């Protein structure tokens, strides 16, 4: 495997959440740097060393809502 993709969203209570596509990996962090570190730890716990992906892609999703004037 070369790549694993995470969908990153802002949590309504603050911080960020990350969910891997096609894998049962979910983690969160208060800051973006903490989230990256937690993703790294979660991926290393999920996969055997020989099966680790080479790249982690973080797809950041942000919803923005505004009222029409």
Buried (B, 14 or more C-beta within 10 A) or exposed (E): EEEBBBBBBEEEEEBBBBBBEEBEBEBBBEEEEBBBEBBEEBBEEBBEEEEEBEEBEBEEEEEEEEEEE
